[in-house]
Amino acid sequence: MLCVIHTLSAHSDFFTSIGHMTDLLYTEKDLVTSLKDYIRAEESKLEQVKRWADRLDTLTSTAVEDPEGFLGHPVNAFKLMKRLNTEWGDLENLVLKDTADGFISNLTIQRQYFPTDEDQTGAAKALLRLQDTYQLDSNTISTGNLPGVRYKSSMTVEDCYELGKIAYSDVDYYHTELWMAQALRQLDQGEESAIDKVTVIDYLSYAIYQQGELERALELTKRLLKLDPTHQRANGNLKYFEFQLEKQRKEEASAQEEEQKHVKSQIEKREAQRKRSKDPLPERKKYEQLCRGEGVKMTPRRQSRLFCRYYDNRHNPRLLLGPVKVEDEWDRPHIVRYHDIISDSEIEKVKELAKPRLRRATVHDPITGELTTAQYRVSKSAWLTAYEHPTIEKINRRIQDITGLDMDTAEELQVANYGVGGQYEPHFDFGRKDEPDAFKELGTGNRIATWLFYMSDVSAGGGTVFTDVGAAVLPKKGSAVFWYNLFPSGEGDYSTRHAACPVLVGNKWVSNKWIHERGQEFRRPCALEEAAL
């Protein structure tokens, strides 16, 4: 049976785009179909061999009871000659017949488009990133109990062990411990696995030792040696850990009195440092808090000044009969959301045009001013021009009508699809003073404003957060958010520093327009004050 194979186009960095990863599902489905064809062919061959064996088993059992009498029949003598000269040769050919050719051929064709080690490592690190950002314990992830999931999937011991190994190879002993401990927990619960407890405990004890927990490392090493008393490394570690632990206890005893003298002064120093620091929470922590829905800084009084309204941008002819629905999301910086601003059919057309061109998303290198890939931006993007389809032209015109800003100098519509744990860490959209060549090649000045379409709902995660002001905006399909990156004076608004939170569950599609200064001179006149609104 011939199998029609769903052939992938050549992509790389599969893990950075859920949209491209869907192609892999169809590929795998085709390979399973091909594999089943191979199994059926093998089963058919074995059935023929089995019938032959059963028939000859009966025949030879009868024949050996009285060989001479049996062969005294001329037909039996003839058939014996025929079987051994011809039929056993036919059977040999049947057994040697390779029914795997079709499957192997299909597999070879598809393998050139398979994910790479980089994809597997990228997906694994994405799981670790999600674990940290959303404060998920290993068991929650392993059992698949994530918020908003439709297709629950659990992890095997091998899966947990693989995550731990990837963390270990990255010298990330914290996550090595978490996932080797989860693998051991599942083994202790009776899950069958090709990975044994000795191997897991070996990694786990070392990861714990590297984090300074000698007593736990020693206990685990003792447990390992009960399972395998001849384990060479564990026997060496046992002596070393016991020696280090005894040494540590002696040092702690002698240092305890001295330490007590310094406790008070250390507390006083930390308190003084906290008071000197305006905001002691590192940006990474603020980013993760906001992604979890914590730390939003909107007070009830400020909230009362945010409104919803219909808007026609000073009686724009194209908006008079159908004004847009506007909601204030934040006051400073002023972030507005336009509801039902892009239709489902327009979204599907944009995705259709973009998907074949999706490539690993890039960022502006602040030193060279050129586009480059970055680990802190995990997504794929494509650029769509107005002239290639009327839908894109219509979308650009709509943005211009609503914002009142000229789209002729704006960048093309950028479409982005986020991958496993897809994110874009805190960044500015505009070029800072220390990046004079950020958009030099465009010749259109700095990015004055950002327009961001949400083209999908996201089950969990995937919000847009503004780390400096504590704002969070959640994706809502068909809506768009807009903000100015520059004050009317042309100075950058540093409160617009923002990030895309990791996608925990779901598939996030967005598209955006970065609008530039040139062409806006009379549409948004300059102000004399540096930070005038």
Buried (B, 14 or more C-beta within 10 A) or exposed (E): EEBEBBBBEEBBBBBBBBBBBEBBEEBEEBBEBBBEBBEEBBEEBEEEEEEBEEEBEEBEEEBEEEEEEBEEEEEBEEEBEEBEEEEEEEBEEEEEEEBEEBBEEBBEEBEEBEBEEEBBBBBBBBBBBBBBBBEBEBBBBBBEEBEEBEEEEEBBBBBBBBBBBBBBEBEBBEBBBBBBBBBBBBBEEEBEBEBEBBBBBBBBBBBBBBBEBBEBBBBBBBBBBEEBEEBEEBBEBBEBBBEBBEEEEEEEEEEEEEEEEEEEEEEEEEEEEEEEEEEEEEBBEBBBBBBBEEBEBBEEEEEEEBEEEEBBBEEBEEBEEEBBBBBBBBBEBBBBBBEEBBEEEBBEBBBEBBBEEBBBBEBBBEEEBEEEEBEEBBBBBBEBEBEEBEBBBEBBEBBBBBBEBBBEBBBBBBBBBBBBBBBBBBBBBBBEEEBEBBBEEBEBBBBBBBBBBBBBBBBBBBBBBBBBBBBBBBBBBBBBBBBBBBBBEBBBBBBBBBBBBBBBBBBBBBBBBBBBBBBBEEEBEEBEEEEEE
